[in-house]
Amino acid sequence: MATVGRSNQIGVALALVALVALMAFIAPYFWTTGNLLEVMRQVSAIAILAAGGTFVILTAGIDLSVGSALGLCAMVAIVAADNGLSPWTAILLCLVAGVAIGLVNGVVTAFLALPAFIVTLAALTYLRGFVYVGTGGTTVTPSEVAFSWIGQSSLLGVPVAAWIMIVVYAGGWFLLNRTIFGRQIYAIGGNAEAARLSGISVRRVTAMAYVISGLTAGIAGLIIAARLQSAVPDLGSGYELNAIAAIVLGGTSLMGGRGSLVGTLIGALFIGVLSNGMTLMNVESFYQQIIMGFVILLAVLVDRLRRRGGRRLEGSG
């Protein structure tokens, strides 16, 4: 099955290369240094969000709340800045909010045995309500956002947000591939009952996967807040769908137990390049939504075909 996973990653990588070539041909400005740096900034938040979501989906779960969680965390950081709190306090509150959201989702899903789809769909709704309450239904724009360097500055010519993304993926890769926790994540997604019988604390590991998803939502929210330097009521809306599309396009199975962060990163780059290219071509926002909707549908279809192919390989083996 590792061979199947590698072939999926190669397929998506080739599709990404083809998309980049197409965008460079259709929109010459795409290949400029300024635009490529902007793509990196835009991709960072989605990629980080998708990294945490990968842990959840590998356990055969789903986290539909990450977009609203991102919005809430960003709002917390901006409101903290608007009230004169120090930048490090704002950053800490933003990350703590993300972890708290993930912890609630994880405990309710894993320990109360409620369906992840319902739990996180409910969270998507009430978190969005909290964002509206926190912003008062209007745009909150502090006079100064001292942590704006996170979303706007560069280090060694690379956006700080991209460096954060690299650190998140390096840490996530280590967790999944070099620790017992990572092996337990894959085992639970492959067969939760077998994992339980082998001595794995399925509920604890599953809850931790949601905590990681919440933490990455907090990090992504911090980047968005730093880049926009403001908070709006619908901040983060739709991010959850782009994150899930990136995860599935990257080869992670919605049924759990199969996938990788490398694939997720490639999927996020595909989504980011496509979105940026459409913007450069002046594609209307509603048409962009239609196209992204079809991309998500395609991602789910590819996942289904991939699972069928995997079952055939297992049967022939």
C-alpha positions in Angstrom: 0.0 0.0 0.0 3.0 2.3 0.4 3.5 2.0 -3.4 -0.1 3.1 -3.9 0.5 6.1 -1.6 3.7 7.1 -3.4 1.9 6.8 -6.8 -0.9 9.1 -5.5 1.6 11.7 -4.4 3.4 11.5 -7.8 0.1 11.9 -9.6 -0.9 15.0 -7.6 2.7 16.4 -8.0 2.5 16.0 -11.7 -0.9 17.7 -11.8 0.5 20.6 -9.8 3.4 21.0 -12.2 1.0 21.0 -15.1 -1.2 23.6 -13.4 1.8 25.8 -12.7 2.8 25.6 -16.3 -0.7 26.4 -17.5 -1.0 29.4 -15.2 2.4 30.7 -16.2 1.3 30.5 -19.8 -2.2 32.0 -19.4 -1.2 34.7 -16.8 2.4 35.8 -17.3 2.4 37.7 -14.1 1.9 34.4 -12.2 5.6 33.6 -12.6 6.9 36.9 -11.1 8.7 36.9 -7.8 6.1 39.1 -6.1 3.3 36.8 -7.1 5.1 33.6 -6.1 5.8 35.1 -2.7 2.1 36.0 -2.4 1.1 32.4 -3.3 3.3 31.2 -0.5 1.6 33.5 1.9 -1.8 32.4 0.8 -1.0 28.7 0.8 0.5 28.8 4.2 -2.8 29.1 6.1 -4.6 26.5 4.1 -1.6 24.1 4.3 -1.3 24.5 8.0 -5.0 24.0 8.5 -4.9 20.9 6.3 -1.9 19.5 8.2 -3.9 19.2 11.4 -7.0 18.0 9.5 -4.8 15.1 8.1 -4.3 13.7 11.7 -8.1 13.7 12.2 -9.0 12.1 8.8 -6.2 9.5 9.3 -8.2 8.3 12.3 -11.3 8.0 10.0 -12.7 11.2 11.6 -13.6 14.6 10.1 -13.3 18.1 11.4 -15.7 20.5 9.7 -15.1 23.2 12.3 -11.6 24.3 11.3 -12.7 27.2 9.1 -14.8 28.7 11.9 -12.1 27.8 14.5 -9.6 29.7 12.3 -12.0 32.7 12.3 -12.5 32.6 16.0 -8.8 32.4 16.8 -8.0 35.2 14.4 -10.8 37.3 16.0 -9.3 36.6 19.5 -5.9 37.8 18.4 -7.3 41.0 16.7 -9.6 41.8 19.6 -6.7 41.3 22.0 -4.6 43.7 20.0 -7.5 46.1 19.8 -7.7 46.1 23.6 -4.0 47.0 24.0 -2.7 43.6 25.1 0.9 42.7 24.3 1.6 40.9 21.0 2.8 37.8 22.8 -0.4 37.7 24.9 -2.5 38.0 21.7 -0.5 35.2 20.1 -0.9 33.0 23.2 -4.6 33.6 23.5 -5.0 32.8 19.8 -3.2 29.4 20.1 -5.0 28.5 23.4 -8.3 29.2 21.8 -7.4 26.8 19.0 -6.3 24.1 21.4 -9.5 24.5 23.5 -11.7 24.1 20.4 -9.9 21.0 19.4 -10.1 19.6 22.9 -13.8 20.1 23.1 -14.3 18.5 19.7 -12.0 15.6 20.6 -13.5 14.9 24.0 -17.1 15.0 22.7 -16.3 12.8 19.7 -14.0 10.3 21.4 -15.2 10.0 24.9 -19.0 10.6 24.4 -18.9 8.6 21.2 -20.9 11.1 19.1 -20.4 11.2 15.3 -17.5 13.5 14.4 -19.5 14.8 11.4 -22.3 16.1 13.7 -20.0 17.3 16.5 -17.8 19.4 14.2 -20.7 20.6 12.1 -22.3 21.9 15.3 -19.0 23.5 16.2 -18.8 25.1 12.8 -22.1 26.8 13.5 -21.6 27.9 17.1 -18.1 29.0 16.6 -19.2 31.2 13.7 -21.8 32.7 16.1 -19.0 33.5 18.6 -17.1 35.3 15.9 -20.1 37.4 15.1 -20.5 38.2 18.8 -16.8 39.0 19.2 -16.7 41.3 16.3 -20.1 42.8 17.0 -21.1 42.0 13.4 -18.6 44.6 12.0 -15.0 44.8 11.0 -12.6 45.2 13.9 -9.5 47.1 12.9 -7.0 47.9 15.7 -4.8 51.0 15.3 -1.8 48.8 15.6 -1.2 45.0 15.2 2.2 44.4 16.6 2.4 40.8 15.4 1.7 41.8 11.8 5.2 40.7 10.8 4.0 37.1 11.1 1.8 37.5 8.0 3.6 40.2 6.1 7.4 40.0 6.7 10.0 37.8 5.2 13.1 35.9 6.5 15.9 35.2 4.0 13.6 36.2 1.2 10.9 33.7 2.2 7.6 34.8 4.0 7.6 34.2 7.7 4.2 32.4 7.2 5.9 29.9 4.9 8.6 29.3 7.5 5.9 28.6 10.0 4.3 26.2 7.6 7.6 24.4 7.1 8.1 24.0 10.8 4.5 22.7 11.2 5.0 20.1 8.5 8.4 19.0 9.8 6.9 18.5 13.3 3.8 16.8 11.9 5.9 14.5 9.7 8.0 13.5 12.7 4.9 12.8 14.8 3.3 10.6 12.1 6.4 8.8 10.9 8.8 8.6 13.9 6.7 8.2 17.0 4.4 5.6 18.6 1.6 8.2 18.5 1.9 8.3 14.7 1.7 4.6 14.4 -1.3 4.6 16.6 -3.0 7.2 14.4 -2.7 5.0 11.4 -3.7 1.9 13.3 -6.9 3.5 14.5 -7.8 4.6 11.0 -7.1 1.2 9.6 -9.2 -0.7 12.2 -10.2 1.0 15.5 -11.4 -2.3 17.1 -8.2 -4.1 16.3 -6.2 -1.1 17.6 -8.2 -1.2 20.9 -7.6 -4.9 21.3 -3.8 -4.4 20.8 -3.8 -2.0 23.8 -4.0 1.4 22.1 -6.1 4.0 23.9 -8.3 4.7 20.9 -10.3 7.5 22.7 -7.2 9.3 24.0 -5.3 9.2 20.7 -8.4 10.2 18.7 -9.0 13.2 21.1 -5.4 14.2 20.6 -5.8 14.2 16.8 -8.6 16.8 17.2 -6.4 18.9 19.6 -3.7 19.0 16.9 -6.3 20.1 14.4 -7.4 22.8 16.8 -3.8 23.9 17.3 -3.2 24.2 13.6 -6.4 26.2 13.2 -5.0 28.6 15.8 -1.7 28.9 14.0 -3.5 29.5 10.7 -5.8 32.0 12.3 -2.8 33.9 13.7 -1.3 34.1 10.2 -4.6 35.3 8.7 -5.0 37.9 11.5 -1.4 39.1 11.0 -1.9 39.4 7.3 -5.3 41.2 7.3 -4.7 43.1 10.5 -8.5 43.0 11.0 -11.3 40.6 11.9 -14.6 40.3 10.0 -17.6 38.3 11.0 -17.2 35.7 8.2 -13.5 35.3 8.6 -12.4 31.7 7.8 -15.6 30.8 6.1 -15.0 28.1 3.5 -11.5 27.3 4.6 -12.6 24.0 5.9 -13.6 22.8 2.4 -10.3 23.9 0.9 -8.5 22.1 3.7 -10.4 18.9 3.2 -9.9 19.1 -0.6 -6.2 19.5 -0.1 -6.1 16.5 2.2 -8.0 14.2 -0.1 -6.3 15.5 -3.3 -3.0 14.7 -1.5 -3.9 11.0 -1.2 -5.4 10.7 2.3 -8.3 8.4 2.4 -11.6 9.7 3.9 -12.0 6.2 5.4 -8.8 6.7 7.4 -5.6 4.7 7.9 -3.9 5.9 4.7 -2.3 9.1 3.7 0.7 11.4 4.4 1.5 15.0 5.2 3.7 15.2 2.1 0.6 14.5 0.0 -1.4 17.0 1.9 1.2 19.8 1.3 1.1 19.0 -2.4 -2.7 19.2 -2.4 -2.6 22.5 -0.6 -0.2 23.9 -3.1 -2.5 22.8 -5.9 -5.5 24.5 -4.3 -3.4 27.7 -3.7 -2.0 27.9 -7.2 -5.5 27.3 -8.7 -7.0 30.0 -6.5 -4.2 32.5 -7.3 -4.4 31.8 -11.0 -8.1 32.4 -11.2 -7.7 35.7 -9.4 -5.0 36.8 -11.8 -7.3 35.9 -14.7 -10.0 38.1 -13.1 -12.4 35.1 -12.7 -15.4 36.3 -10.7 -15.6 35.1 -7.1 -18.8 33.2 -7.7 -17.2 31.3 -10.6 -14.2 30.6 -8.4 -16.6 29.0 -5.9 -18.2 26.9 -8.6 -14.8 25.7 -9.8 -13.6 24.9 -6.3 -16.8 23.0 -5.6 -16.0 20.8 -8.6 -12.4 20.4 -7.4 -13.7 19.1 -4.0 -16.2 16.8 -5.8 -13.3 15.5 -8.0 -11.2 15.0 -4.9 -13.9 12.8 -3.3 -14.3 10.9 -6.5 -10.6 10.3 -6.8 -10.6 9.0 -3.2 -13.3 6.6 -3.9 -11.6 5.3 -7.0 -8.3 5.1 -5.1 -10.0 2.9 -2.4 -11.4 0.6 -5.0 -8.0 0.2 -6.6 -6.5 -0.5 -3.2 -9.0 -3.2 -2.4 -8.3 -4.9 -5.7 -4.6 -4.8 -5.0 -5.2 -6.4 -1.6 -7.5 -9.0 -3.1 -4.9 -9.9 -5.7 -2.2 -10.1 -3.1 
